Amino acid sequence: MANIVPSPCVSVCAMSEEDICVGCYRTSREIREWMLMEDRDRLKVIENAFQRSQKNNPFA
């Protein structure tokens, strides 16, 4: 089955001290494993990243 969930990368790649990308709010592990994930796992990563963005984004 082909993956259809696109990467949430916004090409602002810099990791915080907490190992979270300041652009897409994924961890380095999530970024590394993205291409190997099934869509259900990708959707969970996106949800987790959204939750992190709400806690860590000064503009949200």
PDB file with SEQRES, HELIX, SHEET and CRYST1 records, atoms N, CA, C and O in Angstrom:
SEQRES   1 A   60  MET ALA ASN ILE VAL PRO SER PRO CYS VAL SER VAL CYS          
SEQRES   2 A   60  ALA MET SER GLU GLU ASP ILE CYS VAL GLY CYS TYR ARG          
SEQRES   3 A   60  THR SER ARG GLU ILE ARG GLU TRP MET LEU MET GLU ASP          
SEQRES   4 A   60  ARG ASP ARG LEU LYS VAL ILE GLU ASN ALA PHE GLN ARG          
SEQRES   5 A   60  SER GLN LYS ASN ASN PRO PHE ALA                              
HELIX    1 AA1 SER A   28  GLU A   33  1                                   6    
HELIX    2 AA2 TRP A   34  LEU A   36  5                                   3    
HELIX    3 AA3 ASP A   39  ASN A   56  1                                  18    
CRYST1    1.000    1.000    1.000  90.00  90.00  90.00 P 1           1          
ATOM      1  N   MET A   1       0.841  -1.189   0.000  1.00  0.00           N  
ATOM      2  CA  MET A   1       0.000   0.000   0.000  1.00  0.00           C  
ATOM      3  C   MET A   1       0.884   1.250   0.000  1.00  0.00           C  
ATOM      4  O   MET A   1       1.797   1.361   0.817  1.00  0.00           O  
ATOM      5  N   ALA A   2       0.624   2.164  -0.888  1.00  0.00           N  
ATOM      6  CA  ALA A   2       1.427   3.377  -1.009  1.00  0.00           C  
ATOM      7  C   ALA A   2       1.077   4.366   0.091  1.00  0.00           C  
ATOM      8  O   ALA A   2      -0.085   4.500   0.476  1.00  0.00           O  
ATOM      9  N   ASN A   3       2.089   5.053   0.589  1.00  0.00           N  
ATOM     10  CA  ASN A   3       1.879   6.106   1.575  1.00  0.00           C  
ATOM     11  C   ASN A   3       1.396   7.361   0.858  1.00  0.00           C  
ATOM     12  O   ASN A   3       1.921   7.733  -0.192  1.00  0.00           O  
ATOM     13  N   ILE A   4       0.386   8.009   1.439  1.00  0.00           N  
ATOM     14  CA  ILE A   4      -0.132   9.230   0.825  1.00  0.00           C  
ATOM     15  C   ILE A   4      -0.049  10.443   1.743  1.00  0.00           C  
ATOM     16  O   ILE A   4      -0.325  11.561   1.308  1.00  0.00           O  
ATOM     17  N   VAL A   5       0.325  10.243   3.001  1.00  0.00           N  
ATOM     18  CA  VAL A   5       0.453  11.364   3.929  1.00  0.00           C  
ATOM     19  C   VAL A   5       1.784  12.058   3.652  1.00  0.00           C  
ATOM     20  O   VAL A   5       2.842  11.453   3.826  1.00  0.00           O  
ATOM     21  N   PRO A   6       1.743  13.337   3.217  1.00  0.00           N  
ATOM     22  CA  PRO A   6       2.982  14.035   2.890  1.00  0.00           C  
ATOM     23  C   PRO A   6       3.750  14.464   4.141  1.00  0.00           C  
ATOM     24  O   PRO A   6       3.184  14.584   5.227  1.00  0.00           O  
ATOM     25  N   SER A   7       5.025  14.685   3.964  1.00  0.00           N  
ATOM     26  CA  SER A   7       5.868  15.147   5.057  1.00  0.00           C  
ATOM     27  C   SER A   7       5.435  16.547   5.502  1.00  0.00           C  
ATOM     28  O   SER A   7       5.092  17.386   4.670  1.00  0.00           O  
ATOM     29  N   PRO A   8       5.452  16.794   6.803  1.00  0.00           N  
ATOM     30  CA  PRO A   8       5.108  18.131   7.301  1.00  0.00           C  
ATOM     31  C   PRO A   8       6.296  19.096   7.268  1.00  0.00           C  
ATOM     32  O   PRO A   8       6.202  20.203   7.799  1.00  0.00           O  
ATOM     33  N   CYS A   9       7.396  18.697   6.662  1.00  0.00           N  
ATOM     34  CA  CYS A   9       8.595  19.532   6.604  1.00  0.00           C  
ATOM     35  C   CYS A   9       8.283  20.873   5.941  1.00  0.00           C  
ATOM     36  O   CYS A   9       7.610  20.928   4.911  1.00  0.00           O  
ATOM     37  N   VAL A  10       8.783  21.954   6.548  1.00  0.00           N  
ATOM     38  CA  VAL A  10       8.603  23.288   5.985  1.00  0.00           C  
ATOM     39  C   VAL A  10       9.947  23.908   5.595  1.00  0.00           C  
ATOM     40  O   VAL A  10      10.046  25.116   5.384  1.00  0.00           O  
ATOM     41  N   SER A  11      10.974  23.067   5.503  1.00  0.00           N  
ATOM     42  CA  SER A  11      12.324  23.477   5.098  1.00  0.00           C  
ATOM     43  C   SER A  11      12.942  24.512   6.025  1.00  0.00           C  
ATOM     44  O   SER A  11      13.729  25.354   5.592  1.00  0.00           O  
ATOM     45  N   VAL A  12      12.585  24.446   7.294  1.00  0.00           N  
ATOM     46  CA  VAL A  12      13.219  25.248   8.340  1.00  0.00           C  
ATOM     47  C   VAL A  12      13.784  24.229   9.319  1.00  0.00           C  
ATOM     48  O   VAL A  12      13.191  23.951  10.361  1.00  0.00           O  
ATOM     49  N   CYS A  13      14.925  23.683   8.970  1.00  0.00           N  
ATOM     50  CA  CYS A  13      15.467  22.535   9.698  1.00  0.00           C  
ATOM     51  C   CYS A  13      16.514  22.957  10.714  1.00  0.00           C  
ATOM     52  O   CYS A  13      17.655  23.253  10.361  1.00  0.00           O  
ATOM     53  N   ALA A  14      16.120  22.981  11.962  1.00  0.00           N  
ATOM     54  CA  ALA A  14      17.029  23.263  13.070  1.00  0.00           C  
ATOM     55  C   ALA A  14      16.439  22.580  14.295  1.00  0.00           C  
ATOM     56  O   ALA A  14      15.245  22.695  14.573  1.00  0.00           O  
ATOM     57  N   MET A  15      17.293  21.867  15.021  1.00  0.00           N  
ATOM     58  CA  MET A  15      16.821  21.124  16.180  1.00  0.00           C  
ATOM     59  C   MET A  15      17.003  21.965  17.444  1.00  0.00           C  
ATOM     60  O   MET A  15      18.031  22.615  17.636  1.00  0.00           O  
ATOM     61  N   SER A  16      15.982  21.937  18.299  1.00  0.00           N  
ATOM     62  CA  SER A  16      16.050  22.630  19.585  1.00  0.00           C  
ATOM     63  C   SER A  16      16.856  21.794  20.572  1.00  0.00           C  
ATOM     64  O   SER A  16      17.269  20.677  20.261  1.00  0.00           O  
ATOM     65  N   GLU A  17      17.071  22.333  21.737  1.00  0.00           N  
ATOM     66  CA  GLU A  17      17.764  21.591  22.792  1.00  0.00           C  
ATOM     67  C   GLU A  17      16.975  20.353  23.212  1.00  0.00           C  
ATOM     68  O   GLU A  17      17.547  19.403  23.746  1.00  0.00           O  
ATOM     69  N   GLU A  18      15.680  20.361  22.974  1.00  0.00           N  
ATOM     70  CA  GLU A  18      14.820  19.222  23.309  1.00  0.00           C  
ATOM     71  C   GLU A  18      14.733  18.204  22.182  1.00  0.00           C  
ATOM     72  O   GLU A  18      13.928  17.276  22.252  1.00  0.00           O  
ATOM     73  N   ASP A  19      15.563  18.366  21.126  1.00  0.00           N  
ATOM     74  CA  ASP A  19      15.583  17.465  19.976  1.00  0.00           C  
ATOM     75  C   ASP A  19      14.288  17.539  19.174  1.00  0.00           C  
ATOM     76  O   ASP A  19      13.794  16.526  18.681  1.00  0.00           O  
ATOM     77  N   ILE A  20      13.746  18.747  19.048  1.00  0.00           N  
ATOM     78  CA  ILE A  20      12.523  18.982  18.281  1.00  0.00           C  
ATOM     79  C   ILE A  20      12.839  20.005  17.192  1.00  0.00           C  
ATOM     80  O   ILE A  20      13.412  21.060  17.462  1.00  0.00           O  
ATOM     81  N   CYS A  21      12.459  19.679  15.967  1.00  0.00           N  
ATOM     82  CA  CYS A  21      12.678  20.599  14.849  1.00  0.00           C  
ATOM     83  C   CYS A  21      11.844  21.862  15.059  1.00  0.00           C  
ATOM     84  O   CYS A  21      10.648  21.783  15.340  1.00  0.00           O  
ATOM     85  N   VAL A  22      12.482  23.028  14.922  1.00  0.00           N  
ATOM     86  CA  VAL A  22      11.764  24.280  15.122  1.00  0.00           C  
ATOM     87  C   VAL A  22      10.851  24.618  13.942  1.00  0.00           C  
ATOM     88  O   VAL A  22      10.043  25.542  14.032  1.00  0.00           O  
ATOM     89  N   GLY A  23      10.973  23.884  12.847  1.00  0.00           N  
ATOM     90  CA  GLY A  23      10.114  24.115  11.684  1.00  0.00           C  
ATOM     91  C   GLY A  23       8.859  23.267  11.687  1.00  0.00           C  
ATOM     92  O   GLY A  23       7.757  23.783  11.505  1.00  0.00           O  
ATOM     93  N   CYS A  24       9.020  21.952  11.895  1.00  0.00           N  
ATOM     94  CA  CYS A  24       7.867  21.045  11.796  1.00  0.00           C  
ATOM     95  C   CYS A  24       7.483  20.383  13.121  1.00  0.00           C  
ATOM     96  O   CYS A  24       6.467  19.692  13.198  1.00  0.00           O  
ATOM     97  N   TYR A  25       8.284  20.590  14.154  1.00  0.00           N  
ATOM     98  CA  TYR A  25       8.009  20.078  15.505  1.00  0.00           C  
ATOM     99  C   TYR A  25       8.060  18.559  15.625  1.00  0.00           C  
ATOM    100  O   TYR A  25       7.473  17.984  16.541  1.00  0.00           O  
ATOM    101  N   ARG A  26       8.768  17.908  14.693  1.00  0.00           N  
ATOM    102  CA  ARG A  26       9.010  16.475  14.836  1.00  0.00           C  
ATOM    103  C   ARG A  26      10.340  16.269  15.552  1.00  0.00           C  
ATOM    104  O   ARG A  26      11.217  17.131  15.509  1.00  0.00           O  
ATOM    105  N   THR A  27      10.481  15.123  16.209  1.00  0.00           N  
ATOM    106  CA  THR A  27      11.763  14.784  16.810  1.00  0.00           C  
ATOM    107  C   THR A  27      12.703  14.297  15.717  1.00  0.00           C  
ATOM    108  O   THR A  27      12.262  13.983  14.612  1.00  0.00           O  
ATOM    109  N   SER A  28      13.997  14.234  16.020  1.00  0.00           N  
ATOM    110  CA  SER A  28      14.944  13.745  15.019  1.00  0.00           C  
ATOM    111  C   SER A  28      14.627  12.294  14.651  1.00  0.00           C  
ATOM    112  O   SER A  28      14.797  11.899  13.497  1.00  0.00           O  
ATOM    113  N   ARG A  29      14.179  11.516  15.601  1.00  0.00           N  
ATOM    114  CA  ARG A  29      13.809  10.126  15.308  1.00  0.00           C  
ATOM    115  C   ARG A  29      12.622  10.062  14.351  1.00  0.00           C  
ATOM    116  O   ARG A  29      12.625   9.276  13.404  1.00  0.00           O  
ATOM    117  N   GLU A  30      11.609  10.889  14.601  1.00  0.00           N  
ATOM    118  CA  GLU A  30      10.441  10.910  13.712  1.00  0.00           C  
ATOM    119  C   GLU A  30      10.829  11.329  12.296  1.00  0.00           C  
ATOM    120  O   GLU A  30      10.319  10.779  11.320  1.00  0.00           O  
ATOM    121  N   ILE A  31      11.720  12.290  12.189  1.00  0.00           N  
ATOM    122  CA  ILE A  31      12.179  12.746  10.882  1.00  0.00           C  
ATOM    123  C   ILE A  31      12.931  11.623  10.173  1.00  0.00           C  
ATOM    124  O   ILE A  31      12.698  11.350   8.995  1.00  0.00           O  
ATOM    125  N   ARG A  32      13.826  10.982  10.900  1.00  0.00           N  
ATOM    126  CA  ARG A  32      14.640   9.896  10.339  1.00  0.00           C  
ATOM    127  C   ARG A  32      13.791   8.727   9.863  1.00  0.00           C  
ATOM    128  O   ARG A  32      14.075   8.140   8.819  1.00  0.00           O  
ATOM    129  N   GLU A  33      12.756   8.386  10.612  1.00  0.00           N  
ATOM    130  CA  GLU A  33      11.948   7.203  10.314  1.00  0.00           C  
ATOM    131  C   GLU A  33      10.739   7.476   9.413  1.00  0.00           C  
ATOM    132  O   GLU A  33      10.012   6.549   9.058  1.00  0.00           O  
ATOM    133  N   TRP A  34      10.524   8.729   9.047  1.00  0.00           N  
ATOM    134  CA  TRP A  34       9.333   9.116   8.289  1.00  0.00           C  
ATOM    135  C   TRP A  34       9.125   8.269   7.036  1.00  0.00           C  
ATOM    136  O   TRP A  34       8.017   7.790   6.797  1.00  0.00           O  
ATOM    137  N   MET A  35      10.159   8.080   6.244  1.00  0.00           N  
ATOM    138  CA  MET A  35      10.024   7.364   4.976  1.00  0.00           C  
ATOM    139  C   MET A  35       9.668   5.888   5.170  1.00  0.00           C  
ATOM    140  O   MET A  35       9.171   5.249   4.242  1.00  0.00           O  
ATOM    141  N   LEU A  36       9.912   5.348   6.344  1.00  0.00           N  
ATOM    142  CA  LEU A  36       9.630   3.939   6.613  1.00  0.00           C  
ATOM    143  C   LEU A  36       8.259   3.715   7.252  1.00  0.00           C  
ATOM    144  O   LEU A  36       7.817   2.574   7.392  1.00  0.00           O  
ATOM    145  N   MET A  37       7.593   4.791   7.634  1.00  0.00           N  
ATOM    146  CA  MET A  37       6.324   4.693   8.362  1.00  0.00           C  
ATOM    147  C   MET A  37       5.138   4.432   7.443  1.00  0.00           C  
ATOM    148  O   MET A  37       5.124   4.826   6.277  1.00  0.00           O  
ATOM    149  N   GLU A  38       4.156   3.760   8.005  1.00  0.00           N  
ATOM    150  CA  GLU A  38       2.847   3.624   7.364  1.00  0.00           C  
ATOM    151  C   GLU A  38       2.061   4.919   7.623  1.00  0.00           C  
ATOM    152  O   GLU A  38       2.397   5.681   8.530  1.00  0.00           O  
ATOM    153  N   ASP A  39       1.028   5.159   6.832  1.00  0.00           N  
ATOM    154  CA  ASP A  39       0.248   6.387   6.979  1.00  0.00           C  
ATOM    155  C   ASP A  39      -0.344   6.556   8.374  1.00  0.00           C  
ATOM    156  O   ASP A  39      -0.367   7.674   8.889  1.00  0.00           O  
ATOM    157  N   ARG A  40      -0.820   5.489   8.999  1.00  0.00           N  
ATOM    158  CA  ARG A  40      -1.406   5.630  10.344  1.00  0.00           C  
ATOM    159  C   ARG A  40      -0.367   6.141  11.329  1.00  0.00           C  
ATOM    160  O   ARG A  40      -0.693   6.921  12.224  1.00  0.00           O  
ATOM    161  N   ASP A  41       0.891   5.704  11.173  1.00  0.00           N  
ATOM    162  CA  ASP A  41       1.973   6.175  12.038  1.00  0.00           C  
ATOM    163  C   ASP A  41       2.341   7.618  11.711  1.00  0.00           C  
ATOM    164  O   ASP A  41       2.641   8.406  12.608  1.00  0.00           O  
ATOM    165  N   ARG A  42       2.317   7.955  10.444  1.00  0.00           N  
ATOM    166  CA  ARG A  42       2.599   9.338  10.039  1.00  0.00           C  
ATOM    167  C   ARG A  42       1.551  10.291  10.610  1.00  0.00           C  
ATOM    168  O   ARG A  42       1.882  11.381  11.078  1.00  0.00           O  
ATOM    169  N   LEU A  43       0.307   9.882  10.568  1.00  0.00           N  
ATOM    170  CA  LEU A  43      -0.756  10.732  11.124  1.00  0.00           C  
ATOM    171  C   LEU A  43      -0.566  10.946  12.617  1.00  0.00           C  
ATOM    172  O   LEU A  43      -0.835  12.036  13.122  1.00  0.00           O  
ATOM    173  N   LYS A  44      -0.113   9.938  13.323  1.00  0.00           N  
ATOM    174  CA  LYS A  44       0.152  10.066  14.760  1.00  0.00           C  
ATOM    175  C   LYS A  44       1.313  11.032  14.997  1.00  0.00           C  
ATOM    176  O   LYS A  44       1.269  11.845  15.921  1.00  0.00           O  
ATOM    177  N   VAL A  45       2.353  10.942  14.159  1.00  0.00           N  
ATOM    178  CA  VAL A  45       3.489  11.859  14.278  1.00  0.00           C  
ATOM    179  C   VAL A  45       3.021  13.292  14.054  1.00  0.00           C  
ATOM    180  O   VAL A  45       3.420  14.200  14.784  1.00  0.00           O  
ATOM    181  N   ILE A  46       2.181  13.496  13.050  1.00  0.00           N  
ATOM    182  CA  ILE A  46       1.667  14.841  12.770  1.00  0.00           C  
ATOM    183  C   ILE A  46       0.854  15.362  13.952  1.00  0.00           C  
ATOM    184  O   ILE A  46       0.967  16.534  14.313  1.00  0.00           O  
ATOM    185  N   GLU A  47       0.039  14.506  14.552  1.00  0.00           N  
ATOM    186  CA  GLU A  47      -0.738  14.912  15.733  1.00  0.00           C  
ATOM    187  C   GLU A  47       0.191  15.272  16.893  1.00  0.00           C  
ATOM    188  O   GLU A  47      -0.009  16.287  17.561  1.00  0.00           O  
ATOM    189  N   ASN A  48       1.200  14.447  17.128  1.00  0.00           N  
ATOM    190  CA  ASN A  48       2.155  14.727  18.204  1.00  0.00           C  
ATOM    191  C   ASN A  48       2.901  16.032  17.942  1.00  0.00           C  
ATOM    192  O   ASN A  48       3.114  16.825  18.859  1.00  0.00           O  
ATOM    193  N   ALA A  49       3.295  16.252  16.693  1.00  0.00           N  
ATOM    194  CA  ALA A  49       4.004  17.480  16.330  1.00  0.00           C  
ATOM    195  C   ALA A  49       3.104  18.697  16.540  1.00  0.00           C  
ATOM    196  O   ALA A  49       3.563  19.741  17.003  1.00  0.00           O  
ATOM    197  N   PHE A  50       1.824  18.559  16.198  1.00  0.00           N  
ATOM    198  CA  PHE A  50       0.889  19.661  16.414  1.00  0.00           C  
ATOM    199  C   PHE A  50       0.785  19.989  17.901  1.00  0.00           C  
ATOM    200  O   PHE A  50       0.788  21.158  18.285  1.00  0.00           O  
ATOM    201  N   GLN A  51       0.692  18.962  18.731  1.00  0.00           N  
ATOM    202  CA  GLN A  51       0.627  19.182  20.183  1.00  0.00           C  
ATOM    203  C   GLN A  51       1.886  19.889  20.680  1.00  0.00           C  
ATOM    204  O   GLN A  51       1.804  20.797  21.507  1.00  0.00           O  
ATOM    205  N   ARG A  52       3.052  19.475  20.177  1.00  0.00           N  
ATOM    206  CA  ARG A  52       4.303  20.138  20.563  1.00  0.00           C  
ATOM    207  C   ARG A  52       4.300  21.594  20.113  1.00  0.00           C  
ATOM    208  O   ARG A  52       4.760  22.472  20.843  1.00  0.00           O  
ATOM    209  N   SER A  53       3.785  21.852  18.918  1.00  0.00           N  
ATOM    210  CA  SER A  53       3.787  23.216  18.396  1.00  0.00           C  
ATOM    211  C   SER A  53       2.940  24.136  19.263  1.00  0.00           C  
ATOM    212  O   SER A  53       3.262  25.314  19.422  1.00  0.00           O  
ATOM    213  N   GLN A  54       1.873  23.610  19.816  1.00  0.00           N  
ATOM    214  CA  GLN A  54       1.002  24.420  20.662  1.00  0.00           C  
ATOM    215  C   GLN A  54       1.687  24.797  21.977  1.00  0.00           C  
ATOM    216  O   GLN A  54       1.412  25.852  22.548  1.00  0.00           O  
ATOM    217  N   LYS A  55       2.573  23.935  22.445  1.00  0.00           N  
ATOM    218  CA  LYS A  55       3.307  24.201  23.690  1.00  0.00           C  
ATOM    219  C   LYS A  55       4.559  25.036  23.452  1.00  0.00           C  
ATOM    220  O   LYS A  55       4.970  25.785  24.338  1.00  0.00           O  
ATOM    221  N   ASN A  56       5.175  24.925  22.274  1.00  0.00           N  
ATOM    222  CA  ASN A  56       6.492  25.501  22.050  1.00  0.00           C  
ATOM    223  C   ASN A  56       6.529  26.675  21.080  1.00  0.00           C  
ATOM    224  O   ASN A  56       7.553  27.353  20.998  1.00  0.00           O  
ATOM    225  N   ASN A  57       5.465  26.940  20.352  1.00  0.00           N  
ATOM    226  CA  ASN A  57       5.485  27.993  19.344  1.00  0.00           C  
ATOM    227  C   ASN A  57       5.072  29.325  19.972  1.00  0.00           C  
ATOM    228  O   ASN A  57       3.934  29.463  20.421  1.00  0.00           O  
ATOM    229  N   PRO A  58       5.972  30.304  20.011  1.00  0.00           N  
ATOM    230  CA  PRO A  58       5.624  31.583  20.616  1.00  0.00           C  
ATOM    231  C   PRO A  58       4.609  32.381  19.812  1.00  0.00           C  
ATOM    232  O   PRO A  58       4.062  33.365  20.310  1.00  0.00           O  
ATOM    233  N   PHE A  59       4.346  31.964  18.554  1.00  0.00           N  
ATOM    234  CA  PHE A  59       3.397  32.681  17.697  1.00  0.00           C  
ATOM    235  C   PHE A  59       2.023  32.016  17.644  1.00  0.00           C  
ATOM    236  O   PHE A  59       1.098  32.553  17.035  1.00  0.00           O  
ATOM    237  N   ALA A  60       1.886  30.871  18.267  1.00  0.00           N  
ATOM    238  CA  ALA A  60       0.604  30.134  18.219  1.00  0.00           C  
ATOM    239  C   ALA A  60      -0.364  30.672  19.243  1.00  0.00           C  
ATOM    240  O   ALA A  60      -1.487  30.179  19.349  1.00  0.00           O  
TER     241      ALA A  60                                                      
END                                                                             
